[in-house]
């Protein structure tokens, strides 16, 4: 058995490939030049490097490889859908055909293009179940005051995620300080910290009807490091719908910075 992977930036593609190897499943990874980590070479049975946003070339190559199933994982900056830099004719035509350029619309559009050539786009979750967390405290203490912030912040985060605006909000004293937009999670946290000062809370949520093939929320040690350096108080995320990378490192950094991390 073999499975394809369209890999973007970050550690999720690596986790997928490691899991597939443990299951004795062959992998063919389509990696984006300048975006995907070269480390995919270590865990893939075959790697095909393609230039970003060359949709026509990717679809032709995918069809040639005779893959029946493929997963899509890893980050590609959403701002590229606005600039259109490097897009080939197929990609430009594809973007122009969409009703809007929200992340979910774009990814589901790409899924349709892939499935139109006879390749099924699968949920990667069966390879990544070990990254999901049950509800509970990962590190720190959930005080009564923090519980109020959590209830307030997660409700807002869920709404903006479902509207496909972003997945993250920064709150403090039951006030929305920053909402994630096209700039991404890290920039949202930085902006929130600048406005709120120390003691802010970061909340991250999935869409109400989250398609697990599409842009599943992900957090890891880098997120904790950023919150810690900016003197944030807590990171709250949605249980069983968020990928948690490097859990032991997350715990270590959370203790170092005094950050409470909770899956709700």
N, C-alpha and C positions, 0 to 999 in steps of 0.2 A: 504493500500500500504506500502511496505517496500523496503528499499534500503541498499545496503552494502557499506562499506567504508574500504579501505585498508589504514591505517593511519600511516604516518611516523612522523618525528620530526616537531615541530613548532606549530604555531597557526592556520594555514589553516584548518586542520582537525576539530578543535573546531568551527571555523566559519561555516563550512559546517554543522556540527551537530546541531548547534544553529538554523540555517536557516531551516533545515529539521524539527526540532521540531515545529518551528513557522508555518510550512506548514502542520502540523499533519501527517508527514510521519515517520513511524517507521524506526529505524536504527539499523543495526547490524555492529559493528565496529571490524575489525580485527586489533589488536594493536600489535606492535612489542616490545617485552620485552627489556627494556633498551634504547629504542629510542622514542616511543610514549609517550606523556604526560599522566600521570594517570588521568588528568582532563577529559579525554574522558568519564570516568565512569559517570560523572555528566549529560552528555547530550545524551548518547546513551541508547537505549532500551535494548541492549544486547552488551556486550563486550567479545570478545574471544581473549585472549592473546596468541601469538605464538612466538616462537623463531625466530629471524631474519635469513633469508636465508635458511629456511627449506621449500623450494618451494613445494615439494611433499606433506608434511603435510598440508600446506595452501590450496592447490588445493582440497585435499580430504575433508577437513573441509568445504570449501566453497560449494562444491557440496552437502554435507550433509545438509547444512542449507537451501537449495532450494531457493536461491536468484536469481532473474532474472536479476538484474542490480546492478553494483558496480562502485564506483568512486575510484580513486587513488589520494591521496593528502598527502603532507608532505615530508620532506627531508630525504633521506637516503644517507649517504656519498658515493660518486662515487668511492672513493679509495678502498672500499670493493670489488668492481668488479675486482680489480687488485690483492688484497691479497688472495681472495677466503676463508678467514677465516670464519669458521662456516657453510659453504655451505654443504647441504646434496647431495646425489647422483643425485637427480632430478635437483637441481640447478647447479651442476657441469656439468651435461650433457647438460643442457640448455645453459649455458655460452659457452661451447665448440662448440655449434652449430651455434653461432652468427657469422656474417661476421666481426664484430668488437665489441669493448666494449664501444662505445660512449654512453652517457646517453640516447639519443633518441632511439638508437638501442635496448638497454637493456629494456627500459620501453615498447616499442612497442612489443618486444618479449614476455614480461610478459603479455601484453594485449592479444596477440595471444593465449598464454597458457590458460588464463582465458576463452576466448571466445570459445576455443576448447571444454570446458566442458559445454557449453551452457549458459554461463553468459555473458551478454553484458556489456562492459565497457563504461560508459557514460561520457560526458563532465560535469564536476562539476559546470560549469559557471552559470547554471540556479539557483543554490543555492548561488552563490557568486557575482551576478551582482552589489551588493552594494559596492563591493570592487574595481570596475573599476572606472577610472577617465576620464572625458572628457579632451581634450587639454586645457591647461591653467596653470597659476601660482598658486601653492598651497601656497607658502610662499616666501617672499623676492622680489628681483627686477631682471629682465632680462635685463641687460645692453647690449649695442652693442657688447662689447668685449666678454661677456658671450655667446651671440647668436652665435658668430663665433666658440667658443669652443663647443657649443651644436651641431651645424651643423657638425663639424668635428668629434666629439666623437661619436655621434649617428650613423653616417654612418659606422664607424669602428665596433661599438658594434653590429649593425645589421648583418654585414658580419660574425663576429666570432660566433654569435648566430646561423646563418644559416649553418655554417660549423660544428656546435655542439661542439665547443671548450669550450665556456662559454657564459655567458650573459652580462658580465660586463667588461668595460674598464675604466682605470683611465687616464685622459689626463691633460695636462697643456701647455699653450702657443702653442696650436695646435700640440702637440707632444704626441704620445702614450707612457705613462709611464709604465703601467702594463696592462696585459691581463689576465682575469680569466681562470684558467685551472682546474685541478682536485682538487686543494686546496679549492675552493669555494670563494664566494663573499667577505667575511670578510677578509680572508688572502690576497686576491688580493688588497683590499683597503689598508690594512696595508703595503703591499709591495710597493704600489704606493706612499703612504704618505712618506715612508722612502726614496724613490728615488727622489720624487718631492719637498718635503718640503711643507709648507703651501700654500693654494690657489689652490689646485688641484680640478678637477671636475670629478665626478663619473657618468658614463652613463650606463644605463641598457636597454637592448632591447630583444624583442622576435625574434624567427626565422621568416624568410620571409613568410613561409607557416606554421605558428604555429598550431600544433595540440593541441587543448585546453584540451585534455585529458592528455597531456604530459608536465610536467615540466614548467608550466607557470611562468614567472618571478614574484617575490614577493619581496616587500620591506616593511619596517615598522619602528617603533621607534628605534629598536636596530641598524638598519643601520644608521639612523640619528645621534644617540648617538656616534657611532664609528667615523663617518665622522667629527663630531663636536670636539671630543676629539683630533683628529689628525689634526685639523685646516684646514679641507677641505672647499671649497667655495660653492659647489653646488652638488645636486643630480638631475639628469635628467633621466626620464624614459618614456617608450612608453605608450601613452594614449590608453585606452580600451583594452590593452593586458597585463597589469601588475596589480597584486593584491596589493592594498595599505592597509596595516593593521594599525589599531589604528590611524586614520587620525588626530584626535584632539591632540593626544600626539605627533604625527609627527610635527604638526604646532607649538606646544608649545616648543619642543626641537629645531626646526628650528629657531624660534625667539631667543631662549636662546643663540644659537651658531652663529647666523647670517648667516645661510645657506639658499641659494635659492633652492627651490624645484619646479620643473616644469614637467608637463606631456606634451609630444609633439607628 
